[in-house]
Amino acid sequence: MRSNSRITRNVTFLAASLIGLTANGVVSTTSWAQEKDVQLPLEALGKPRPVEVEEEESPELELAWLDSFQSGVETSVDNTARWIDTFFGDSRSFEDSYDSHGRLTVGPEWSQYDGWKVRSSFRAQFTLPNTQERFSAIIGRASVDDYAVGDTSGRRGSVIGSDRGDRDWVVGLGFNPSQGETNRFSISAGIRGGLRFDLYTHAQYLYQYRIDESKQVRTRSSLFWRASDGFGVNQRLDLETSPSPEWLNRFSIEGTRAERTEGIRWRSSFAAYHVYTEEKAVAGEVWYEGETKREVPLREWGVRAIHRRNFAREWLFLEAWGGLHWPREELMERREARWILGIELEMWYGG
């Protein structure tokens, strides 16, 4: 019995020693690993390895290319401004800004009458330091009748702007002797039409008169000469009412007359614009357009509903619209209602 008890005590002591040595080994190994900053397999510590979960890419990272694209456009415009500015002085680097700003829009649209087309426009305007900032330059693609140096009214956005005219590439220089809040005068000259090399000169006077806190009248008078059209005049009148901060109504009428056109090209519209929440708005528009002395003086009239919202960035806007229009080009045609749908992405850049 004594021998059995002695054997039992020896086995117990041996087992306890082994457990103690194992524990001490693990503790000492862990301490050594911590001192040496070594990552041990978790199985060695008697812990299960956790399941690795792939982290989803952040939406901000997915849309980072938008910031890169806008930055690239701004850099290209500034480099162009620097190159043009060298024609008026030395090529030293200016630390001050060229005060460049503008917008880029791309918008596919579909009509039962015309089919698919993609409307796009680009506008870049910047001052030239070598001219003591008395001159500025414009580069872009837009409606010529609505494109003038110093005219910042286009910044109100495409919902109300409704620029649906023919668009040409324009490169020009402008002189802005008067840029007040009430009236603005500018003179510009350059080339339009891309490879058509259509020279032009343009003088514009913009006058704004506030009737009261909720009503305003704006007139824009332009004299121009174009190699393709000869001398001409463009006149536009806008009447705006704002019964509340959330509502804006605008009635516009515009006419253009040139030497080599048979009549007066005209357009009239009424638009109601409602901001129903921050950075989101809806609008409705009715428009008429045509040209006198044409076979069909009233080319088109229509109505459409528009939704506009901020998209992903504070400088990016998404606009979707749809409606009906009644076009007619020739007397033989029958004027019928046709569906129109469109979407537009608009990016602002600069100051």
N, C-alpha and C positions, 0 to 999 in steps of 0.2 A: 504494500500500500504506500509505504514511504517512497519507494522508487517511482511509483506511478505519479504521486503528487509532485515529486521533484521534476519528472518529465513534463508534467502539465505546466509547472511554473516556468520551466525553460522555454517551452513552446510559446507561452503567452508573452514572455519577455522578448523572445526573438521576433514575434509578430509586431509587438509594440515598437521595437527598434526599427523594423523595416518601414512601418507606417510613418514613424518620426523622421527617418532619413528621406523618405519620399516627399513628405511635406516640406522638410527643410530644403530639399533640392529644388522643389517648385518655387518656394518663396525666394530662395537665393537667386535662382535663375531669373525670376521676374524682376527682382531688384537690380540685377546686373543688366537686364534688358532695358530697364527704365533709365539707368545711369548712362548706357551707351546709345539710347534712343533707337533701339532695335524693335521692330514690330514682330512679335511672335505669333505663330498660328494659334487661333483661339482654341483649336482642339487640344493643344498642349496644356491649356489651363482648364480643360474639362468643360469648355463652354461651346455651344453650337455656333457654327458660322452663320451669320445673318444672310438672308436672301438679298442679293443686290438688286436694287430698283433703279431703272434708268430714269433720270430726271428729264421731264418734258422741257423742251426749249421754250424760253420765255417769249410771249408775244412781242415784247419790246425788241428782243434780239431778232425775231423773224422779220420785223419791219424796219430794221436798222438800215436797209438799203435805201429807204425813202430819204432818210437824213443824208446819206451819201450822195444820192441823186440831186437833191436840192443844193447841197454844198457844191457839187460839181458844176451845176448851172451858174451859181453865183460866182464861182472862181472863173469860169469861162467868160462871163460878162465882164468881170473886173479886168481880166487879161485883155479883152477886146477894147475896153475903155482906155487902158494904159497904152495900147498900141495906137489907137486913134489920137490920143492926147499928145503923142510924140510928134505929130505933124504940126503942132502949134508951139513947140518948145523942145527943150532937151529931154533926154530919156532917163533923167534921174528918177529914183523911186520916191513916190509920195507916201508919206506916213498917214496922211489924212485919207478919209474914205472918198470914193467916187460917187457916193450917194446913189448907187444903182438900185433900181427896183423894177418890178414888172411881174408878169404872170405868164403861165403856160397852160393851155387848155387842150384837151383831146376829147372829142365827143362823137361816137358813131350814132347815126340816126337812120330810121327807116320810114318810108312813105309809100303808100299804095300807088302814088303817082310817079315819083322819081326813083323808087327803089332804095337801095342802100348807098350811103355816102358817109364819109368821115370828115367832120368839120374840126379844124384845128387852128389855133392862133398862138402867137408868141409875141410878147412885147418886152423890150428892155430899153430903159431910159437911164441915162447917167450924165452927170456934170463933168466938165473938163477943166481940171485945175490950172493948166497952162494958159487958159483964156480968162483967168481970174473968175472962173465959174460964171461968166456971162453967157457962155454957150453950153448947150447940152446936145447929146446925140441920141438917136433912136434907131433901133434895129428890131425888126419883127415882121410878123405876118398877120394882118388884120384888115378890116374894112377901111379903105382909104378915106372915105367920108367921115369916119369916126376915129381917125388916127392923126393926132396932132401933138407936137411937142408942148409940154406944159399942161395938157388936158388931163387932169387926174380924176375926172368924173367917172371914168371906167372902173375905178376901184370899188364902186358900189356893188359889183358882183353881176353875174350873168343872168340871174333871175329877172332883174329889172332892166338890165342893159339890153337884152334881147337883140344882140348883134347878129343878124342873119343875112347880111349883105355879102357881096363877093369880096374875097380876101386876096390880097396881094402881098408879096414880100416888099418891104420898104426899108431903105437905108438912107438916113438923112441927118442933117445938122439943124439945130434950132437956136433962135435968139429969143430970150424971155425978158423983155424990159419991164413988164408989169405982171406981178403975180400976187395980187391982193386977194382978200377974202371975197370982196364984192365983184371985182372985175379982173380979168386976166387977158393979156395980149401976148401973142407969140407969132413968130415968123419962122418958117422952116423951108428947107430945100433939100432935094436928094434924088434918089432913083427908086422907082417902084416897078413891079412886074418881073423881078428877077432877070432872066436872060433877055427879056424884051427891052430892057434898058430904057424905060419910060421916064424921062426927066420930069420933075415937077417942082413947083414953088407953091407955098401955102401960107396965107396970113389968116389968123383967127382971133376973134374977140369974143370972150365969154363974160356974160353979165348975169349976176344973181341978185334978186330982190326979194326980201322977206316981207310978205304982206302982214303977217302976224305970227304968233308962236307956232301955229299949226299949218301955215300956208306959205309956199315959196314959188317964185317964178324964175326960170332960167332960160336965157336965150344964148344961142351960139351962132355967130355969123362968120362965114368963111369965104374968102376970095382965093382962087387958085388958077394956076396954069399947068396943064399937062400936055406933053407931046402928043398923046393919043386923042385927047378930048378938046384941046384948045383952052381958052379962057372960060371960067365958069364961077358959079356961086353956089354955096350950100347954106341953108338956113334951117335951124332947129329950134323948137319951142317946147319946153317942159313945164308942166304945172303939177306941183306936188302938194298933197295934203296929208297930214299926219294927225288924225283925231286922238291918238294915244301912242305911247312909246312902242306898242306892239304892232301898230298898223301903219302902213305907208301906201298911199295911192298915187299913181303917176299917169298923167295923160301926156302923150308926146306926138308931135307931128313934125315931119322933116321933108324938105324938098331940095333937089339938086338940078341945076340947069347948066349945060355946057354948050360950047359952040357947035360941036360935032354930034350932038344928040338931037333927035327930032322934037322931043318934048321935055317935060319935067318929070324926073324920077322921084317918086314920093312914097312915104310910108307913115302910117299913123297907128298908134296902139294905146290901149288902156290896160294897166296892170295893177292888181291889188296884192300887197305883200304882207303876210302876217307871221310874226315870230311867236310860236306857241310855247317854246322852251328854249333854254340857252343853246345857241349854236344850231338850232333847228327851225325851219320855216317852211311855209307853204305859200304858193302864189297862184293866181289865175290871170290869164292874159287873153285879150282879144286884139287882133291886128288886121290891118288892111294895107296892101301895097300894090303899086302899079306904075305906069308911065303914060302920061298924056300923049296923044297923037299916035299911039300904037293901035294895031288892029283890035286888040282887046285892052282898053285902058286899065281895067281892074284885073291885074294878073292873079291875085290870090287874096283870100281872107280866111281867117281861121280862129280857133279857140283852143287853148290848152291849159292843163293843170300841171303844176310843177312842185316838186319837193326837193328841198335843199338842206344839207346838213354838213356839219364838220365831220371829217373822216380821218381817224388815226392821229392826225397832227393838227395843231391850231392853224396852220397855213395851208391845209389841204381840204378841199370841198368836193362833195359828191352831189350831183344834181340829176334827178330823173324826171322825165316829163312825158306826157301823152295827151293826145287830143284829136281833133278833126280839122281839116282844111278843105277849101273849095278852090282848087287851082283851075286856070284856063289860059292857054297860050294862043289859041287860034279860034276864029269864029266858027269853024266846022266842029269844034269840040263841044261837048255837052258838060256844063259845070255840075260836078257831082261831089258828094262828101267822100273824102278819103282819110283813112286813119294815118296818124303820124305818131311815132314813138322815138324816144331818144334818151341818151344818158351822157353825162359830161363829167370829167374829172378836171378840176382846176387847182393849180398850184401857184401860190404867191411866194415871192422871194424878195429879199432886200428890205429897205426901210419903209 
